[in-house]
């Protein structure tokens, strides 16, 4: 142990620009990082609660306090203090963490951390729509490329994201935004620069949302939420300036253990979170907060309501599955499994290992600061011949199957003895690499033939047909057919090629109480999209029978999308539901139906301290006021929504209309220009600007 430093000494911590998309409730006093530094500029070129949120207040009769009862001192507010304070008492764990890639989630662009080929002479990259020159000038790393105005400029690289497989360079703009530059260094490929966004999105013009200099490519919007610890990002609407603070660059101690200020003061065990001692569900959420894209309750700038370890996942997030808003995501196979890396949570929660066996990330993985095999996999206590550390974790639940060896695998090759070869094949793409599928299922070659879903058999036997692989699989594992039926049904349900005949499979998925709730929720939304009002009875029946808050939210969205006003009586009781997701969804949908019973619930959500940071109730109240031609109230509610979520281009356009109607053309113009600042392709903003008189 090194000598302990005073735990109350104040720390200066690095400032960073934020990302998050919104988070669930925690005490407002619990998260402020202790300090920040001014943003680096360059030339021009997003209170623990029960499931889903706090329940509606219930009047409680309290007994008169006994005069002898001692007064209870209020709990001291918690705060982030940074990993160096943790190191005072936990030096060994701190050292272990510093050698793990979690510590390198975000690093300063210095020689110690930069892995890309920045040379004095420079390196040139040219893609279909992007071009860049990277070079090093003494200790500075620079990238020359086209900026938002279409002209060439040179930007300093001040931070880098990752470095294990891919490293993304970040530059800070004068308005405080952190922008991810257009080309990344592919470490595990050929050691070359690549434009991954261009490969996914196609050619990118400067007005494309994913052009590197636009808001959608800011680290605030896309990276820092999961790449720093203790994030606190702010945006000043008047000056259009961003400010960001954080306790640590990278995924540090307090990302998994929660703010450490109270524990540093008291050194009491109860003042810090130990993920291994949490319930299985809460421990799972610690990893899931970053290992799966999700919808968030509160907007990304709301640091006071950001997720903290110990909270329930569904109180803060809802996992994205198959759909992003109303659009189909390209990050999923047709059977509902994620096809892209970083969706490990979405994969695992639809596996039988989780649904029946209760497996979570911590079943196979260990803490970043503990000794581990690659990728934080637990080191096996007993080493078995021809079994990898990855597969060794399977023995905890499947010892008998593992012991069968070749009798089970029917393969001679050593690689085929590994459980993950067949049950976690590397079919998931991550940037330009491939990763293991965490859905942990049996191969289904028929889905490859029918729905273009890859399978483990053809991953190795690439020259064989899926039909040949299916015949071999049926011969060796006759009972596999029963397991395969689930994935066949899911693919029949979700594949757009079979959309016309998908109603039966979709309704079967929705009605199956043994199916993953996220897949049932996706089925509800696909039913509404494809079969409209005809499926309302099935949606209502499931809503009445389920207690899964995420599924209920999806069902409410589906009923709202088909304007199922006959379901209003089903929604009214949900205005007092224990899940904040469900309460908000019920209120918004009833309001969209024109049901007056929604108004008190919306006003409560918009005004009660614990929920006033929600954006959508303010937007809906503004819309309802516009229907009543109450311009004053509509303006106030839209402005409040923008205080919370200033990058909401749709609300900026609506507000611009209100100001123009009131004769304040200058303010209307400001809001439209702000909308284009966040969404350069906003047609409505461009159209309205063209109609305004020239100032």
N, C-alpha and C positions, 0 to 999 in steps of 0.2 A: 504494500500500500504506500502511495506517496503521501506526504503530509497534507492533511485536510486544510483547505482554505475556508475562510468564514463563509457560511452559506448565505449570509445576507448581503454579500458584496454585490453591487450592481454590475451587470454585464452589458457591454456594447455588442449588439448583434447585427448581423448583416441585413441590409434591406433588399427586398426582392419584389418583383411584380407578380400579382396574384392570378389565380385561375379559377377555381371552383365553380360550380354551377348552382350551388345552393345546398343548405345543410339543415339538420334537425336541431331541435331545441336543446340549449344548455344555458347555464346562468351567464348573463352578459358579462359578468366580472371575471369569468374564468379563463379568458383566452388571450388577453392582450400581450403581445410580445413586448419585451422590455425596452427596446430601442430600435432605431433604424438609422441608416446613413442616407445621404442624399443620392438621388438617382444619377447614374452616369449617363451623360447625353452623347448623342452622335449626330453627325450631319444628317439633314432630312433625307431621305432617299425615296370575371364569373368567381340549457337545464335538462339534464337527462329526462326523457319522457318514456312512458309506457308505450306499448305497441302502437305506432302510428301517431302519437302525439298525446298531449294532455287531455284528459276527459273534461267535459263541461263542468264548471264549478258547481258543487252541491252544497246548499246551506247546511251548516252543522251547528247543533246546539252545544255550547261548551260549558263545562262546569266552572264555578267560581274557583279561582286559584287559591290554594291553601296559603295562608300568610307565612307558613314555615317553609314552603317549597322554594328551593334556591332558584334564582333566575338562570336560564340557560344562555350562555354567551353565543352569539351568532357565529356560524362557521366563517373562518377567514376566507376571503376570496382566493381562488387558485390562479395560477399564472404559469406561463411557459418560462423556463429559465435557461434552456439550452443544454446540450449534451456535456459540455465541459463541467457544469455543476454536478451532473450525474457521475462524472468520472472521479470526483473526489472520494466517493465511497465505493464505487463499482468500477474500479480501474480495469480489472480483468475483462469484464463484459464490454467495457468501452473500447478496449483494444481489439477484442474480437469483432465488434461491430465495424470498426474503422477498416478492417480488412475484407468486409463483405460488400457486395455490390449495392446493397441498400444505401450505404453511406455515399455512394457515387451517383445517386439518382440525379443530383445536380451538383456541379462543381465549377469553381472559377476557371476561366480559360488561362491556365498557366501550364508550364512545361510538364509539371507533375501529373496533370490530368488529361491534357489534349492528346488524342491518339491519331488524329487525321494527318494526312501528308501536307502540312504547310511548309513549303520550302522557300528559301530566299528567291529562287528563280520563279516560283509560282507554279501552280498546277491548274490546268484548264479543264472544265467540264462543259459539255454541250448536250442538251436534251432536245426534245421536240419543240418545247416552248421556252425553256429556261437555259441560261448560260451563265457560268460563273468562273471567276479566277480566284484562287485562294493562295495566299502567300503569308510569309512571316517576316516581320520587320523587327529585329531584336527580340524583345519579349512580347511584341504585339502580334495578334493573329487577325488577319484581315480577309474580307471577301468582297470582291467587286462583282456587281450584277445590276440588273435593271431594277429601279425603284418603282413606286406607285405611279410616278409621272411618265414612266416608260423610258426614262433616261438612265444611262449608266452612272453608278455612284459606288463608293467604297465604304463599307461598314466594318467597324471593329467587332470582333467576336469577344464578348465579355464573359459568357457562361457557356457551358456545354452540358447537355442532357445525356446521361448514360455513358456508354463506352465499352460495354461488355460485348454487344453484338453490333450495335449501331450507335453513332454519336451525333447528336443534333446540335449545331451551333446556334447561339442566341445573341442578338444584338439589342441594345437599349436605345429607343428612339427619344427625341426631345420631349415628347409628351408623356414619357414615363412608361410607355408600353414596352414589353419585352417581346420581340418578334423572332420567330423561328425562321432562320435564313433558308433559302430554297433548296440547298443540296446538303445531304448528310454523308458522313463517312461510314461505309459498310465494313465493319471490323472483321466479321466472320465470313465475308464473301471473298472477293479478290483484292481486298484492301484498296477499294476505289470509292470515288465520290458518286452518289446516285441522287436522283430526284424522285423520292418515294411518292410525294403528292402527285406529281405528274403521272406516275405509273398507275395510281389509283383513280385520279380524277380526269386524266386526259390533259390536253393542252390548256394552259392557264394564262389568260390575258390579265392585265392589271386590275380589271374590274371584277374578276372572278373572286368569290368569297374565300377560296383557298389559295389565292395568290399570296406570296409570302408576306407582303407588307400590309395585308388587310387584317381586320380584327379577328376573324376566324382562325388565323394562324398565329395569334398572340399566345404567348406562354400563359398569360392569365386565363385565357379561355380554354386552353388545351393541355397544359402540362403541370403547372406549379401546384395545383390542388393535391397531386399525389407525389410530387417531387421535392417538396420542402416540408418542414415541420413548423407548426404554429403560424400558419399563413394568415395575414391580415392585409387585404388589398382594398384600396379606396379609389374613388374617382370623383373629381370635382367637376360638376356639370358646367359651372360658369367658366372655368379656365381650361376645360377639356384636358386636365392633367391627371395622371395616374400616380399613386403612391403605394408602395408595398413594403410590408415588414414581415419578417419571419424569424423564428428562433434558431433554426438550423437549416442549412442547405442539405438536401438529401432526406431520406427516411430515417430519422434519428430516434433516440430513446422515447421521446414524448409522443411520437406518432403511434406507438403501440401501447405505451404505459400511461398516456394522458399527461396533462400539465403537471410538472413536478415541483412547483413552487411550494405548495403546502407540505409536501413530503420532505423537501430540502430543509424547511424550517423545523419540522417536528421529528423527522426521521422515523415516523410511525408507519408501520406496515399498512394500516388501513387508509393512509393518505396517498397511496399510489396503486395503480391498477396492475395486476399480474394476469396477463391473458390466459396462462395455463390454469389459473384458479377460477376463472370465470365459468359460467355455464357454457355448455357446448355451443349454444346459439350465440351468446355474446362474444365468446372467443373467436368464433367463425367470422363475426362482423369485423373484428380488428383487421383481418386480412382482406375481407371482402370490400372494405371501404375503398380500396384501390384496384383490386384484381377483378374488375368487371365494370364497364361503363353503365351509368345509371341515371335515372331521373332523380332530381333532388327537390326537397320541399321548399327550401329557402334559396334565394339567389346567391350567386358566387361571391358577392361583396359583403355578405352578412357573416362576419367572423364570429359574432356572438352566438349564432345558431349552427355552427359547424359541428360535424360529428366528433364525438370523443369516445375513446375506448371505454367499454363498459355499457354503452348504449346498445339498443337493439338495431339491427340493420334496417328493418322495415319501419322504424320510427323516423328514419332519416332519408332512406333511399327506396327506390323501386328499380329493379334491374331492367335494363333494356333487353328485350327479346324479340327478334325478328322484325320489329317495327321501330322506327324512330319518328315519333309523332304519327303522321298519317302516311309516311313513306316507308316502303320496304327497305330494310337494311341489307347491304351487300356483305355483312359480316357473319352470315349464318348459312349453313347448308340447308337443303330443303326439308330435312327431317328435324329441324329445330336446334341442332347442335351448332355452337359457334365455330366458324371457319377461320377466325382471326385470333391471334394471341391476345393476352390481357383480358380475356373473357373467362378466366378460370372459374370464377364464382358461378356464372350462368351455366357452365358445363357441369360442374360438380353437383349443383342442386337438382339437376334432372337425372342424376345417376342413381342406380339402385344402392350403391355403396352409401350414398347420403340418405336417400329416402327410406331405406329399410335398415341400413346398418349404422346410420348416424355419423358417417365419416365427414370430417371437415378438413380444412387445410392442415390443421395441427395434428391430424392423424398420421400424416406422412412427412410433414415438414417440421423443422425446428426453428427456434429463434435465430435471427441473423447473427447474434453475438455468441451463440453456442457452437461447439465443434459440429461439423456437418459434412456430408458428402456434397458434391456439386449441386447447385440450385437449392441449397438449404434443405436437402433431403436428409432425414435422420440417418445416422450411421447405424448399420445393423449390429446388434449385440453378438449375434452368431453369424459367421460367414459361411454361406453354402456354396459349394462348387457350382459354377455356371449360372449364378444368380447375381444380378447387379444390386447395388444399394437401392435403386429405385424399386425393383421387384421385391426386395427383402421386406419392405414395409407391408406388402400384401400378405405375408405369412401370418401377421397378427390376427387376421380374420379368416384366412383361407389356407391354413397350414396343411390340411388334408389334401387339397388340390395341388398345392405346390409340391408336396411329397411324392405325388404320382409321377412327376417328371415327364418323361417321354410318353408314358401311358396316357397322359392328358394332352400333351402338345402334339403328339403324332409327328414330330419333327426331330431330325437328328442334329441340325445346326445349333451351335451354342447360342447364337443370337435369338433363335426361336424358342429357347427355354425361358426367356425373360418374359414375365407376365405382360409387360408393357408393349411387347412386340405385337400382340394380338388385341389387347384391350385398351392400349393408349398409343395407337400408331401416330407417327409424325405427319399428320395430314392437316394440321392447323398452321396457317401462314402467319408469320410475325415479321413485319416489314419485308425483308427478302429471305428470311430463314423459315424453317419448319419446326414445329413444336408438337409435343404430345397432346393428344385429345383427352381432356379431363372428364368426358362424359362416361368413361369406363363402361363401355357396352361391348356386346359381341359383334363380330363382323356381319354385315348384311350386304353381300354382293348383289342381291336383287335390286337394292336401292341404287347401286351404281348404274345398272342397266336401265332402270325405270326413271330415275330422278337425278342422275349425275352426282350422286353423293359418294365420295371415295370410301373404300373399305380397306381394312388392314391386310386382307389376303392379297389384293392386287397391288398394295404398296410394295410388297416384296416380289410377288410373281407378276411383274408388270406385263410380261408377254402373254400371259394367260387371259382368257376372257372372263368376265364376271360370271357367266353361266358355268364355266368349268370350275371356278372357285366355289360356286354355290353347290355344285354336285359333290365336290370333295368334302366340303364342310358338312353337308347333310349325311354323308357316309360315315365320317369320323365322329360327329357329334349329333346324333339323331334328335336329341332333345333341344337343340339350339333353335329349332323352328319356332317354338313358343316364345322365346325371347325376341326373335327377329320380328314377330308380328307387330310389336309395339312400334318399332322404327319404320316399318312399312306403312302402318296406319298414319303416323305423323307425317311422313313424306307425301302420302296421298292427300293429306289434309292441307299442307302448306304450299306445295309446289304450284306455281302459277300455271304450269303446263296442264295441270289437272284441276284447275280452279272450277271449271263448269260442273264437274262431278264430285266436288269436294264437300258438299254439304253433309253427307252421311259421315265421312271420317271426322270432319270438324265437330259435329255434334257428339260423336262418340268420344272424342278427346275431351270435350267440355264436360261431359257427364261422368267421366271416369274419375272417381274420387281417389284412386291410387296413382293418378298421373301427377306430374309436377305442376304445382299451382301456376308457375310462370307460363308453361305450355298451354294450360287450360285458359289462361288469360289471353294469350296470343290467339287461341282458337276462337274466343269470344269476339275479338276484334276483327278477325278474318271473316267470321260469319256475318258480322254487321256490314263489312265492306262489300262482300260478294252477294249476299242474299237479302240485304236491307231489312224491311219491316217483317218479312216472313219469319224471321228467327227470334222475334221478341219473346214469344212464350218460353223458348229454351233458355234465353238469357235471364228472364225473370225467375224461372224455376231454380236456376243455379244460384242466383243472387240470394234467394231466400234460404238456401240450404247450406251455404258455405260460411265459415268463420275466418277464412284466409283474407286478411286485409288487402294484400296486393291483388288477389283475384277479384275481390269486390270492387276495387278501384278500376280494374280493367273492364269489369262488367258495367259499371256506371258509365264509363267512357263509351262503351259500345252502345248502350241504350241511348245515350245522348246523341251519338252520331247518326242514329236513325230516327231521331225525334220521337221516341217512344213515350208519348205523354201519358199513355195508359199505365205506365210504370211509376207515376208520381207517388202513388200511395205506398209503393215499396221503398221509395227513397226518403220519404218524410221521417220515418223512425231513425234513419241513418244520420240525420242532422245532429244527433246526440251520441253518435258512435264513439267508441274508445279510440279509434284510429283517426288521427288528424287528416291523413290522406283521404279517408272515406268521408269524413265530415265535409271537407272542402269540396270533394267531387260531387257529393249529393247536393250541396248548396249551389254550386255552379250549374249543375245540370237542371235542377228545378228552376233556377232563375232563367236559364235558356228556354225552358218550357213556358215561361210566363207565369209560373206559380208563385203567388204572393207569399207563400209560407217560407220562401227562400230568403226574403229580405232581412228578417231579424238575424238569421244565421250568418248571412254575409256581413252585416254590420258588426256583429260580434267578432267575427274573424278579422275584420279590418280594424277594430278598435281595441280589443283586449291585448294587453302588453305581450302576452306569450305568443300571439298569432298575428299581430299587426305587421310583422315583417313579411308575411305572405304577399306575393305580387298579384295573383289572379283575382282574389276578392276585390281589390281596388280597381282592377281593370273592368270586372263585371259591373261594379257599382257605377263606374263611369259610363259604361254602355247603357245601363238602365236609365241613368240620368239623361243621356242623349235622347233616348226614346221619349222621355217626358219633356224634352226641350229645356231641361234645366242645365243651362250652359255653365253656370257657376260651379255646381256640384260636379259635373262631368270634368271640368278643367281641374278642379282640386284633386279628384281621385286619380286622374291620369298623371298629374304631376307627382303625386305620392308614389304611384307605381314606378315612375321613372327615377325617383330618388332611390328606390330600392333596386331597380334594374335599368340603369341608364342606357344600356345598349339594346333595348327592345325597340327595334325599328318600326314595328307595326303600331305601337302605342305612340311613338313620336309622330307618325303620319296622322293618326287620329287627332292628336293634340294640335298639330299644325292646322288642321281643318277648323277646329274650334276657335283658334286665335284669329284666323282669317275671317270667319263668320262674325266675330266680335269687332272686326275692323282693325285688328292689330296685325297687319301684314308682316311687319318686321319680325315679330316673335314667331309667326308662322314660318317665315323663311328660315329662321334659326333652327327650329325643330326639324325642318326638312333637310337642312344641311347636316344636322347631327345624325339623322337617320342614314344618310349616305356615308357618313363617316364610319358607321358600323356595318352597313350593308350597301356596298357600292352598286349592287345590281337591283336595288329596290325600284321596281318600275313605278309604283305608286308615288314614291318620293320624287323621282325624276319627272313624272308627268305633271305633278302639282307645281313643282318649281318652274317648269316651262310655262305654266299658265299665269304665274304671278307677274305683276308689273315690274319692270326693271327699276331697281332703287336709284 
